[in-house]
Amino acid sequence: MQENHIQLIQNFYTGFQQGDFARMQKCYHPDIEFSDNVFPFLKGKQASAMWHMLVTGGKDAGLRISFSLDEKTGTCTWEAFYRFSMTGRDVHNVIRATFEFQDGLIIRHTDRFDFWKWARMAFGSTGFFLGLTPFFKKKVRGTMAQRLKKFISAHAEYQS
């Protein structure tokens, strides 16, 4: 992996640890494509807005981030510790991130985590029993998509 890519990933997660969404966004290409289990496809300003929303909300949730980078593969394992706002339950989520680069910036960022494990922590018994169902995953995705849409509508810098 190229040294500048390693530094870019480190800069992204250091910004995340510090609650500096602007620093994180500077690591992204304008045509960034982001995907994870909750936000399956975000492009461009949507991805930047999502990090802004999560970092801002994370301050109230006691968000703490740790990360370790595998310099050979360009993957990063990061951990998030926070209180889930919808239920007040504590979450410790372990995420594996992969990246692709273009023009010296991150053009594709994919995060993967165990959705059922996350759902159990975030939603308790509801997550335990429903976390593996497509209905529940769709409901969580829809709720978060609406939150992001509302966040974007309140922040002119993310509106096209």
C-alpha positions as CSV (number, residue, x, y, z in Angstrom):
1,M,0.0,0.0,0.0
2,Q,1.3,3.5,-0.8
3,E,2.5,5.6,2.1
4,N,0.2,8.5,1.2
5,H,-2.8,6.1,1.3
6,I,-1.8,4.9,4.7
7,Q,-1.5,8.5,5.9
8,L,-4.9,9.4,4.4
9,I,-6.6,6.5,6.3
10,Q,-4.8,7.5,9.5
11,N,-5.8,11.1,9.1
12,F,-9.5,10.1,8.5
13,Y,-9.7,8.0,11.7
14,T,-7.7,10.5,13.7
15,G,-10.3,13.1,12.6
16,F,-13.0,10.7,13.7
17,Q,-11.4,10.2,17.1
18,Q,-11.2,14.0,17.6
19,G,-14.8,14.6,16.4
20,D,-13.4,16.6,13.4
21,F,-15.8,15.7,10.6
22,A,-14.2,18.4,8.3
23,R,-10.9,16.7,8.6
24,M,-12.5,13.4,7.7
25,Q,-14.3,14.9,4.7
26,K,-11.0,16.3,3.3
27,C,-9.9,12.7,2.9
28,Y,-12.8,11.9,0.6
29,H,-12.8,12.4,-3.2
30,P,-15.8,14.5,-4.3
31,D,-17.3,11.4,-5.9
32,I,-16.9,9.2,-2.8
33,E,-19.0,6.1,-2.6
34,F,-19.6,4.8,0.9
35,S,-21.4,1.7,2.0
36,D,-22.1,-0.2,5.2
37,N,-24.8,-2.4,6.8
38,V,-27.0,0.6,7.7
39,F,-26.2,3.1,4.9
40,P,-25.9,0.7,1.9
41,F,-25.0,3.3,-0.7
42,L,-24.1,6.9,-0.2
43,K,-22.4,9.0,-2.8
44,G,-20.6,12.4,-2.7
45,K,-22.1,14.9,-0.3
46,Q,-24.4,12.3,1.3
47,A,-21.4,10.4,2.6
48,S,-19.8,13.5,4.0
49,A,-23.1,14.5,5.6
50,M,-23.5,11.1,7.2
51,W,-20.1,11.4,9.0
52,H,-21.0,15.0,10.1
53,M,-24.3,13.7,11.5
54,L,-22.6,10.8,13.3
55,V,-19.8,12.8,14.7
56,T,-22.2,15.6,15.9
57,G,-24.6,13.1,17.4
58,G,-21.7,11.1,18.8
59,K,-20.7,13.9,21.1
60,D,-23.9,13.5,23.1
61,A,-23.6,9.7,23.0
62,G,-20.1,9.5,24.5
63,L,-18.6,8.3,21.2
64,R,-15.1,6.9,21.4
65,I,-13.2,5.5,18.4
66,S,-10.1,3.3,18.2
67,F,-8.6,1.9,15.1
68,S,-5.8,-0.3,13.7
69,L,-4.6,-0.2,10.1
70,D,-3.2,-3.1,8.2
71,E,-0.7,-1.4,6.0
72,K,-0.2,-4.4,3.7
73,T,-3.9,-4.8,2.7
74,G,-5.1,-1.2,3.2
75,T,-7.8,-2.4,5.5
76,C,-8.7,-0.8,8.8
77,T,-10.4,-2.4,11.8
78,W,-12.1,0.3,13.9
79,E,-14.2,0.1,17.0
80,A,-16.9,2.5,18.1
81,F,-18.1,2.8,21.7
82,Y,-21.3,4.9,22.2
83,R,-24.7,5.1,23.7
84,F,-27.4,4.4,21.0
85,S,-29.7,7.4,21.0
86,M,-32.9,5.6,20.1
87,T,-32.7,3.2,23.1
88,G,-30.0,4.6,25.4
89,R,-28.2,1.2,25.3
90,D,-24.4,1.0,25.2
91,V,-22.8,-0.3,22.0
92,H,-19.4,-1.6,21.2
93,N,-19.3,-2.1,17.4
94,V,-16.3,-3.6,15.6
95,I,-16.1,-2.6,11.9
96,R,-13.8,-3.7,9.1
97,A,-13.2,-1.0,6.5
98,T,-11.8,-1.3,3.0
99,F,-10.8,1.5,0.7
100,E,-10.1,2.4,-2.9
101,F,-8.2,5.6,-4.0
102,Q,-8.3,8.1,-6.8
103,D,-6.5,11.4,-7.3
104,G,-4.8,10.9,-3.9
105,L,-8.2,10.7,-2.0
106,I,-10.5,7.9,-0.9
107,I,-13.0,7.2,-3.7
108,R,-14.6,4.1,-2.2
109,H,-15.1,3.3,1.5
110,T,-16.9,0.1,2.6
111,D,-17.5,-0.7,6.2
112,R,-18.8,-4.2,7.3
113,F,-19.9,-5.3,10.8
114,D,-22.0,-8.0,12.3
115,F,-25.5,-6.4,12.0
116,W,-27.1,-9.0,14.3
117,K,-24.5,-8.4,17.1
118,W,-24.9,-4.6,16.7
119,A,-28.7,-5.0,16.8
120,R,-28.6,-7.0,20.0
121,M,-26.5,-4.3,21.7
122,A,-28.5,-1.4,20.3
123,F,-32.0,-2.8,20.6
124,G,-31.7,-5.5,23.3
125,S,-34.2,-8.4,23.1
126,T,-35.9,-6.8,20.0
127,G,-32.5,-6.8,18.2
128,F,-31.8,-10.4,19.4
129,F,-35.1,-11.7,18.0
130,L,-35.5,-9.5,14.9
131,G,-31.9,-8.6,14.1
132,L,-31.5,-11.3,11.5
133,T,-34.8,-10.5,9.7
134,P,-34.8,-8.5,6.4
135,F,-37.8,-6.6,7.8
136,F,-35.8,-5.3,10.8
137,K,-32.7,-4.4,8.7
138,K,-34.9,-2.5,6.2
139,K,-36.6,-0.7,9.1
140,V,-33.3,0.4,10.6
141,R,-32.0,1.5,7.2
142,G,-35.2,3.4,6.5
143,T,-35.1,5.2,9.9
144,M,-31.4,6.2,9.4
145,A,-32.0,7.3,5.8
146,Q,-34.8,9.6,7.1
147,R,-32.5,11.0,9.8
148,L,-29.8,11.7,7.2
149,K,-32.3,13.3,4.8
150,K,-33.5,15.6,7.6
151,F,-29.9,16.4,8.5
152,I,-29.0,17.3,4.9
153,S,-32.1,19.5,4.6
154,A,-30.9,21.4,7.7
155,H,-27.3,21.9,6.3
156,A,-27.1,23.8,3.0
157,E,-23.5,22.7,2.4
158,Y,-24.8,19.2,1.6
159,Q,-27.6,20.2,-0.7
160,S,-26.9,19.9,-4.4
